[in-house]
């Protein structure tokens, strides 16, 4: 997989997590532990995207 394709996949996953976080936050009785885990994973992806983006420049 090329670096650009990998970055595109990471960005897609990041956006999917954002949607999942929003849905969980708006759900009555949302699970705070699940929200924390989703946000942590989203941040990990953001950091990975930033690191890989620097390699392409």
N, C-alpha and C positions, 0 to 999 in steps of 0.2 A: 504494500500500500504506500503510495506516495505521501510525502509530508503534507501537501495541500489537501489530499483526500482525508488523511488522518485528522487534520485540523477541522475540516468540515464536519466530520463525524463527531468530534468532541463538542463543537458548537451546537450541533443538533441535540446531543445529549444534554448539554447545558440548558438549552431552551426547554426541553422536555421536563427537566427537573424544576425549572421555574414555574411551569404550568402545574406540575404535581404539588409544589409547595403552596401555590396559591389555592388550589383546590382543597388541600388538607387544612390550610389556615381558615378557610371559609366554611368548613364542615362543622356542624354543631358537635361539640365534644371532641374537638380535634386532639390528636395525640401529640403532646409537646415533645416527647422523646423522638418520635418519628420525624417531626418537623426539624428538630435539631440535627438529626442524622442526614436528612435531605439537604439541609443548608450546608452542612459540612462537606458533603459530596459535591455540591454545586461549587463551593469555594475551591475545592481541590481541582475540579475541572477548569475553573477560571485560571488558576495558577498554572496548570499544565498548558492551557491555550496560550497564555502570555509567554511562557518559557519557550514553547515551540515557535511562536510567532517571531520572537527575537532571532531565532536561528535562520529564518527565511530572509531576514533583512541584512 
